[in-house]
């Protein structure tokens, strides 16, 4: 006499599949939030570096304003991308790398000069 083939019935094992799905979604959500936090942090660092570099460059207009702005940007972990002198005004653009290689560098731009009368 042969045994008839039996098929699993019921919900055996479905809890494992559901747990794996929930864990996968949670890990994906956490990684996405960490990437967002890294991008926001780099953006704030770029804006701060640009502001300080523009102020330093504006304080030394007439001399080597752009090189001074570049030094201040480098001191804050940024790279000077563009420096334009327009009379007494200085327009600076810097970039700051993010902590995640997959994310592009954050850019910051600032303009500084003497107060307007």
C-alpha positions as CSV (number, residue, x, y, z in Angstrom):
1,X,0.0,0.0,0.0
2,X,1.3,3.4,-0.9
3,X,1.0,6.5,1.2
4,X,-0.9,9.4,-0.4
5,X,1.1,12.6,-0.8
6,X,0.3,15.1,1.9
7,X,0.3,18.8,1.4
8,X,0.9,21.2,4.2
9,X,-2.3,22.9,5.2
10,X,-3.0,25.9,7.4
11,X,-0.8,28.9,8.2
12,X,2.3,27.1,9.3
13,X,5.4,29.3,8.5
14,X,3.4,32.4,7.6
15,X,4.6,34.2,10.8
16,X,8.2,33.8,9.7
17,X,7.5,35.3,6.2
18,X,5.6,38.2,7.8
19,X,8.4,38.9,10.3
20,X,11.0,38.9,7.5
21,X,8.9,41.4,5.5
22,X,8.4,43.7,8.5
23,X,12.1,43.6,9.3
24,X,13.0,44.3,5.7
25,X,10.7,47.3,5.6
26,X,12.0,48.7,8.9
27,X,15.7,48.3,7.8
28,X,14.9,50.1,4.5
29,X,13.1,52.9,6.4
30,X,16.0,53.4,8.8
31,X,18.6,53.5,6.0
32,X,16.5,56.0,4.1
33,X,16.2,58.2,7.2
34,X,20.0,57.9,7.8
35,X,20.6,59.0,4.2
36,X,18.3,61.9,4.6
37,X,20.0,63.0,7.8
38,X,23.4,62.8,6.2
39,X,22.2,65.0,3.3
40,X,20.7,67.6,5.6
41,X,23.8,67.7,7.7
42,X,26.0,68.2,4.7
43,X,23.7,70.9,3.4
44,X,24.0,72.8,6.7
45,X,27.7,72.4,6.8
46,X,28.0,73.7,3.2
47,X,25.8,76.7,4.0
48,X,27.9,77.5,7.1
49,X,31.2,77.1,5.3
50,X,29.9,79.4,2.4
51,X,28.8,82.1,4.9
52,X,32.0,82.1,6.8
53,X,34.2,82.0,3.6
54,X,32.2,84.9,2.1
55,X,32.6,87.0,5.3
56,X,36.3,86.2,5.4
57,X,36.7,87.1,1.7
58,X,34.7,90.3,2.1
59,X,36.9,91.4,5.0
60,X,40.0,91.2,2.8
61,X,38.6,92.7,-0.5
62,X,41.4,94.3,-2.4
63,X,43.9,91.7,-1.4
64,X,43.6,88.0,-2.1
65,X,40.0,87.7,-1.1
66,X,39.3,84.5,-2.9
67,X,42.3,82.7,-1.5
68,X,41.3,83.7,2.0
69,X,37.8,82.5,1.4
70,X,39.2,79.2,0.1
71,X,41.3,78.8,3.3
72,X,38.3,79.4,5.5
73,X,36.1,77.0,3.4
74,X,38.9,74.3,3.7
75,X,39.1,74.8,7.4
76,X,35.4,73.9,7.6
77,X,35.8,70.8,5.3
78,X,34.5,72.5,2.2
79,X,36.0,73.0,-1.3
80,X,35.8,76.4,-2.9
81,X,34.1,75.9,-6.3
82,X,33.5,79.5,-7.3
83,X,34.6,83.0,-6.1
84,X,33.4,86.1,-7.9
85,X,34.4,89.6,-6.9
86,X,31.9,92.3,-7.9
87,X,33.3,95.6,-6.5
88,X,33.3,95.2,-2.8
89,X,30.9,92.2,-2.9
90,X,32.1,88.6,-2.9
91,X,30.0,85.7,-4.1
92,X,31.2,82.3,-3.0
93,X,30.1,78.8,-3.8
94,X,31.4,75.8,-1.9
95,X,30.8,72.1,-1.8
96,X,30.9,69.6,1.1
97,X,31.0,65.8,0.6
98,X,28.3,63.8,2.3
99,X,29.2,60.9,4.6
100,X,27.5,58.5,2.2
101,X,29.3,57.8,-1.1
102,X,26.1,57.3,-3.0
103,X,24.9,60.9,-2.2
104,X,26.2,63.9,-4.2
105,X,28.1,66.6,-2.5
106,X,26.1,69.4,-0.9
107,X,26.6,72.9,-2.2
108,X,26.3,76.2,-0.4
109,X,26.4,79.7,-1.7
110,X,26.8,83.0,0.1
111,X,27.3,86.7,-0.8
112,X,29.0,89.2,1.5
113,X,30.1,92.8,1.3
114,X,30.0,96.1,3.1
115,X,26.6,97.3,4.4
116,X,24.5,99.2,2.0
117,X,23.9,102.9,2.8
